Amino acid sequence: MPTSDPLIFVRYMDVILVVLAAPFVILMGGPVLGYLVGGGAWIVTRILGAVIERQARGHSAKAQVGWNFGALMGRAWVLGIAILVVGLAGEREDGLMAALLALVAFTVYLATTLILPRPERNTPSS
């Protein structure tokens, strides 16, 4: 992501939502372990996905599709395993909280990805 992107806060609305919801989960007595594991897994995989996408931009279109697809599948596996592990290691409610958090964060991520234009499309071609 270029630092001059005026929509940077909207592009990372899912991460902002995950961070801002933490006090509400804690104050309402929700399953904190599930929230921490689900939120941590979401944020880490989101950052790694952005790094891989940035690295893939220098390659051909076919390589970009491969890298981005691999990153997407890797993120799904990491999130699924995190949800499964926290559900088995903690209470069932922890697994449910991690799954619901990932679902909400993914929905926001998907909506912003579909609505907003990609940053490289905004740059003039030379």
PyRosetta script that sets phi, psi and omega in degrees:
from pyrosetta import init, pose_from_sequence

init()
pose = pose_from_sequence("MPTSDPLIFVRYMDVILVVLAAPFVILMGGPVLGYLVGGGAWIVTRILGAVIERQARGHSAKAQVGWNFGALMGRAWVLGIAILVVGLAGEREDGLMAALLALVAFTVYLATTLILPRPERNTPSS")
pose.set_psi(1, 126.9)
pose.set_omega(1, 174.2)
pose.set_phi(2, -69.3)
pose.set_psi(2, 146.5)
pose.set_omega(2, -178.4)
pose.set_phi(3, -72.8)
pose.set_psi(3, -16.6)
pose.set_omega(3, 179.5)
pose.set_phi(4, -87.2)
pose.set_psi(4, 8.5)
pose.set_omega(4, -179.7)
pose.set_phi(5, -71.1)
pose.set_psi(5, 116.4)
pose.set_omega(5, -178.7)
pose.set_phi(6, -71.7)
pose.set_psi(6, -15.4)
pose.set_omega(6, -178.2)
pose.set_phi(7, -101.9)
pose.set_psi(7, 21.6)
pose.set_omega(7, -174.8)
pose.set_phi(8, -60.5)
pose.set_psi(8, -37.8)
pose.set_omega(8, -179.6)
pose.set_phi(9, -70.1)
pose.set_psi(9, -33.4)
pose.set_omega(9, 178.0)
pose.set_phi(10, -73.3)
pose.set_psi(10, -37.4)
pose.set_omega(10, 179.6)
pose.set_phi(11, -63.4)
pose.set_psi(11, -31.9)
pose.set_omega(11, 179.8)
pose.set_phi(12, -107.4)
pose.set_psi(12, 30.1)
pose.set_omega(12, 179.6)
pose.set_phi(13, -61.1)
pose.set_psi(13, -32.9)
pose.set_omega(13, 179.0)
pose.set_phi(14, -64.2)
pose.set_psi(14, -42.2)
pose.set_omega(14, 179.5)
pose.set_phi(15, -68.9)
pose.set_psi(15, -41.2)
pose.set_omega(15, 178.2)
pose.set_phi(16, -61.8)
pose.set_psi(16, -41.6)
pose.set_omega(16, 178.7)
pose.set_phi(17, -62.6)
pose.set_psi(17, -42.8)
pose.set_omega(17, 179.4)
pose.set_phi(18, -62.1)
pose.set_psi(18, -42.7)
pose.set_omega(18, -178.4)
pose.set_phi(19, -70.7)
pose.set_psi(19, -43.0)
pose.set_omega(19, -176.9)
pose.set_phi(20, -72.0)
pose.set_psi(20, -22.2)
pose.set_omega(20, 179.8)
pose.set_phi(21, -80.8)
pose.set_psi(21, -14.1)
pose.set_omega(21, -176.2)
pose.set_phi(22, -58.0)
pose.set_psi(22, -47.0)
pose.set_omega(22, 179.9)
pose.set_phi(23, -61.2)
pose.set_psi(23, -34.6)
pose.set_omega(23, -179.8)
pose.set_phi(24, -67.8)
pose.set_psi(24, -39.6)
pose.set_omega(24, 178.8)
pose.set_phi(25, -65.3)
pose.set_psi(25, -42.1)
pose.set_omega(25, -179.0)
pose.set_phi(26, -67.3)
pose.set_psi(26, -47.1)
pose.set_omega(26, -177.3)
pose.set_phi(27, -67.5)
pose.set_psi(27, -29.8)
pose.set_omega(27, -179.6)
pose.set_phi(28, -88.3)
pose.set_psi(28, 0.4)
pose.set_omega(28, 176.9)
pose.set_phi(29, 76.1)
pose.set_psi(29, 29.1)
pose.set_omega(29, 178.6)
pose.set_phi(30, -73.1)
pose.set_psi(30, 173.3)
pose.set_omega(30, 178.6)
pose.set_phi(31, -70.2)
pose.set_psi(31, 96.9)
pose.set_omega(31, -173.4)
pose.set_phi(32, -68.1)
pose.set_psi(32, -38.9)
pose.set_omega(32, 179.9)
pose.set_phi(33, -60.7)
pose.set_psi(33, -45.4)
pose.set_omega(33, 177.9)
pose.set_phi(34, -63.2)
pose.set_psi(34, -39.1)
pose.set_omega(34, 178.9)
pose.set_phi(35, -66.0)
pose.set_psi(35, -44.2)
pose.set_omega(35, -179.0)
pose.set_phi(36, -65.2)
pose.set_psi(36, -43.2)
pose.set_omega(36, -179.8)
pose.set_phi(37, -68.7)
pose.set_psi(37, -46.9)
pose.set_omega(37, 179.5)
pose.set_phi(38, -63.9)
pose.set_psi(38, -45.4)
pose.set_omega(38, 179.0)
pose.set_phi(39, -66.5)
pose.set_psi(39, -41.2)
pose.set_omega(39, 178.2)
pose.set_phi(40, -64.7)
pose.set_psi(40, -43.0)
pose.set_omega(40, 178.4)
pose.set_phi(41, -64.3)
pose.set_psi(41, -40.8)
pose.set_omega(41, 179.8)
pose.set_phi(42, -63.4)
pose.set_psi(42, -48.0)
pose.set_omega(42, -176.5)
pose.set_phi(43, -65.5)
pose.set_psi(43, -43.3)
pose.set_omega(43, -179.3)
pose.set_phi(44, -64.3)
pose.set_psi(44, -45.8)
pose.set_omega(44, -179.3)
pose.set_phi(45, -69.4)
pose.set_psi(45, -31.1)
pose.set_omega(45, 177.6)
pose.set_phi(46, -66.9)
pose.set_psi(46, -43.2)
pose.set_omega(46, 178.8)
pose.set_phi(47, -65.9)
pose.set_psi(47, -45.7)
pose.set_omega(47, 178.4)
pose.set_phi(48, -62.3)
pose.set_psi(48, -38.0)
pose.set_omega(48, 176.9)
pose.set_phi(49, -62.8)
pose.set_psi(49, -39.8)
pose.set_omega(49, 178.2)
pose.set_phi(50, -67.3)
pose.set_psi(50, -38.3)
pose.set_omega(50, 178.4)
pose.set_phi(51, -65.8)
pose.set_psi(51, -44.4)
pose.set_omega(51, 179.6)
pose.set_phi(52, -64.8)
pose.set_psi(52, -40.5)
pose.set_omega(52, 178.1)
pose.set_phi(53, -62.4)
pose.set_psi(53, -40.8)
pose.set_omega(53, 178.7)
pose.set_phi(54, -65.7)
pose.set_psi(54, -39.6)
pose.set_omega(54, 179.1)
pose.set_phi(55, -69.4)
pose.set_psi(55, -31.4)
pose.set_omega(55, -177.6)
pose.set_phi(56, -75.0)
pose.set_psi(56, -18.6)
pose.set_omega(56, -177.4)
pose.set_phi(57, -61.3)
pose.set_psi(57, -25.1)
pose.set_omega(57, -179.3)
pose.set_phi(58, -81.0)
pose.set_psi(58, -4.6)
pose.set_omega(58, -176.1)
pose.set_phi(59, -101.7)
pose.set_psi(59, 179.0)
pose.set_omega(59, 178.4)
pose.set_phi(60, -67.7)
pose.set_psi(60, 167.1)
pose.set_omega(60, -179.0)
pose.set_phi(61, -62.0)
pose.set_psi(61, -39.1)
pose.set_omega(61, 179.6)
pose.set_phi(62, -65.1)
pose.set_psi(62, -41.2)
pose.set_omega(62, 178.6)
pose.set_phi(63, -68.0)
pose.set_psi(63, -37.3)
pose.set_omega(63, 177.9)
pose.set_phi(64, -61.8)
pose.set_psi(64, -43.7)
pose.set_omega(64, 178.4)
pose.set_phi(65, -62.2)
pose.set_psi(65, -42.7)
pose.set_omega(65, 179.0)
pose.set_phi(66, -63.3)
pose.set_psi(66, -47.5)
pose.set_omega(66, 179.4)
pose.set_phi(67, -62.4)
pose.set_psi(67, -46.5)
pose.set_omega(67, -178.5)
pose.set_phi(68, -67.4)
pose.set_psi(68, -37.3)
pose.set_omega(68, 176.7)
pose.set_phi(69, -66.3)
pose.set_psi(69, -42.5)
pose.set_omega(69, 177.1)
pose.set_phi(70, -61.4)
pose.set_psi(70, -40.4)
pose.set_omega(70, 178.1)
pose.set_phi(71, -65.7)
pose.set_psi(71, -40.4)
pose.set_omega(71, 178.9)
pose.set_phi(72, -63.7)
pose.set_psi(72, -45.1)
pose.set_omega(72, 179.1)
pose.set_phi(73, -66.8)
pose.set_psi(73, -39.0)
pose.set_omega(73, 177.2)
pose.set_phi(74, -62.8)
pose.set_psi(74, -41.4)
pose.set_omega(74, 178.0)
pose.set_phi(75, -62.2)
pose.set_psi(75, -43.1)
pose.set_omega(75, -179.4)
pose.set_phi(76, -62.9)
pose.set_psi(76, -42.3)
pose.set_omega(76, 179.7)
pose.set_phi(77, -66.1)
pose.set_psi(77, -43.9)
pose.set_omega(77, -179.6)
pose.set_phi(78, -62.7)
pose.set_psi(78, -44.4)
pose.set_omega(78, 178.8)
pose.set_phi(79, -64.2)
pose.set_psi(79, -43.6)
pose.set_omega(79, 179.1)
pose.set_phi(80, -61.9)
pose.set_psi(80, -42.9)
pose.set_omega(80, 179.1)
pose.set_phi(81, -67.0)
pose.set_psi(81, -39.6)
pose.set_omega(81, 178.4)
pose.set_phi(82, -62.7)
pose.set_psi(82, -42.0)
pose.set_omega(82, 178.7)
pose.set_phi(83, -64.2)
pose.set_psi(83, -44.1)
pose.set_omega(83, 179.5)
pose.set_phi(84, -63.2)
pose.set_psi(84, -44.9)
pose.set_omega(84, -177.6)
pose.set_phi(85, -65.8)
pose.set_psi(85, -44.9)
pose.set_omega(85, -178.6)
pose.set_phi(86, -69.4)
pose.set_psi(86, -30.4)
pose.set_omega(86, 176.7)
pose.set_phi(87, -70.4)
pose.set_psi(87, -33.1)
pose.set_omega(87, 179.0)
pose.set_phi(88, -84.5)
pose.set_psi(88, -36.6)
pose.set_omega(88, -177.5)
pose.set_phi(89, -78.5)
pose.set_psi(89, -37.2)
pose.set_omega(89, 179.8)
pose.set_phi(90, -102.7)
pose.set_psi(90, -146.7)
pose.set_omega(90, 176.7)
pose.set_phi(91, -86.0)
pose.set_psi(91, 164.8)
pose.set_omega(91, 176.6)
pose.set_phi(92, -62.7)
pose.set_psi(92, -32.7)
pose.set_omega(92, 179.8)
pose.set_phi(93, -64.5)
pose.set_psi(93, -31.3)
pose.set_omega(93, 177.0)
pose.set_phi(94, -65.0)
pose.set_psi(94, -43.7)
pose.set_omega(94, 177.3)
pose.set_phi(95, -64.0)
pose.set_psi(95, -39.7)
pose.set_omega(95, 178.0)
pose.set_phi(96, -65.0)
pose.set_psi(96, -42.3)
pose.set_omega(96, 178.7)
pose.set_phi(97, -62.8)
pose.set_psi(97, -43.7)
pose.set_omega(97, 178.8)
pose.set_phi(98, -62.9)
pose.set_psi(98, -41.0)
pose.set_omega(98, 179.8)
pose.set_phi(99, -67.3)
pose.set_psi(99, -43.8)
pose.set_omega(99, 179.2)
pose.set_phi(100, -65.6)
pose.set_psi(100, -39.2)
pose.set_omega(100, 178.1)
pose.set_phi(101, -63.8)
pose.set_psi(101, -43.7)
pose.set_omega(101, 178.0)
pose.set_phi(102, -64.3)
pose.set_psi(102, -38.6)
pose.set_omega(102, 178.8)
pose.set_phi(103, -64.3)
pose.set_psi(103, -46.2)
pose.set_omega(103, 179.4)
pose.set_phi(104, -65.8)
pose.set_psi(104, -45.3)
pose.set_omega(104, -179.8)
pose.set_phi(105, -62.9)
pose.set_psi(105, -40.4)
pose.set_omega(105, 178.8)
pose.set_phi(106, -66.3)
pose.set_psi(106, -38.2)
pose.set_omega(106, 179.2)
pose.set_phi(107, -62.7)
pose.set_psi(107, -43.7)
pose.set_omega(107, 177.9)
pose.set_phi(108, -66.0)
pose.set_psi(108, -42.5)
pose.set_omega(108, 178.8)
pose.set_phi(109, -61.0)
pose.set_psi(109, -45.8)
pose.set_omega(109, -179.7)
pose.set_phi(110, -64.0)
pose.set_psi(110, -43.4)
pose.set_omega(110, -179.7)
pose.set_phi(111, -63.3)
pose.set_psi(111, -44.9)
pose.set_omega(111, -179.7)
pose.set_phi(112, -69.4)
pose.set_psi(112, -33.4)
pose.set_omega(112, 178.0)
pose.set_phi(113, -67.0)
pose.set_psi(113, -39.0)
pose.set_omega(113, -179.2)
pose.set_phi(114, -75.6)
pose.set_psi(114, -32.5)
pose.set_omega(114, -175.5)
pose.set_phi(115, -82.7)
pose.set_psi(115, -44.5)
pose.set_omega(115, -173.9)
pose.set_phi(116, -82.7)
pose.set_psi(116, 143.6)
pose.set_omega(116, 174.6)
pose.set_phi(117, -72.1)
pose.set_psi(117, 153.8)
pose.set_omega(117, 177.2)
pose.set_phi(118, -69.4)
pose.set_psi(118, 145.4)
pose.set_omega(118, -176.7)
pose.set_phi(119, -60.7)
pose.set_psi(119, -37.3)
pose.set_omega(119, -176.9)
pose.set_phi(120, -71.2)
pose.set_psi(120, -17.5)
pose.set_omega(120, 177.2)
pose.set_phi(121, -75.1)
pose.set_psi(121, -19.8)
pose.set_omega(121, -179.0)
pose.set_phi(122, -83.0)
pose.set_psi(122, -13.9)
pose.set_omega(122, -178.8)
pose.set_phi(123, -83.4)
pose.set_psi(123, 138.2)
pose.set_omega(123, 179.0)
pose.set_phi(124, -68.1)
pose.set_psi(124, 141.7)
pose.set_omega(124, 179.3)
pose.set_phi(125, -82.7)
pose.set_psi(125, 146.3)
pose.set_omega(125, -177.8)
pose.set_phi(126, -101.6)
pose.dump_pdb("model.pdb")
